[in-house]
């Protein structure tokens, strides 16, 4: 009797262990650095330029590679009194409000929230001075 219970326990621990390993392998997130060039490649090019580029850019915000920096840093947002990106202060940057869907505004991208590590990379880039790096 005790032996049976022991075997069952052993088998379930074995299964639990394997399952845990599979999940951690599957949860590998895409890597991103807190620099403008990495954010440009991973975030803006992949999730934003389809709407935010060219003369007819949505919200008058062009996020294509040649324009993103000059359209964001120290530029007043057209929808609020905040700067789109206020260097050193991600909390007061309208770009972050839109990425996290704060203040009831439409979240960006509208199809659904970015992976958390992408949002954190943008926050860190801003908090470290929003350099053209
Ligand atoms: C499907 C189209 C679409 C996509 C994709 C999209 N946006 Fe937008 N975005 C809009 C529209 C339309 C507006 C203007 C209306 C509004 O403010 O909601 C806007 C407005 C904004 C604004 C406010 C601009 C201002 O100064 O008022 C920001 C910031 C923004 N988007 C950032 C992003 C970012 C960053 C991405 C990618 C992660 C993104 N958007 C992806 C359609 C899109």
Boltz pocket constraint, residues with backbone or C-beta under 6 A from the ligand:
constraints:
  - pocket:
      binder: B
      contacts: [[A, 43], [A, 44], [A, 47], [A, 48], [A, 49], [A, 50], [A, 51], [A, 52], [A, 58], [A, 59], [A, 60], [A, 61], [A, 76], [A, 77], [A, 78], [A, 79], [A, 80], [A, 84], [A, 94], [A, 95], [A, 98], [A, 106], [A, 108], [A, 109], [A, 110], [A, 114]]
      max_distance: 6.0
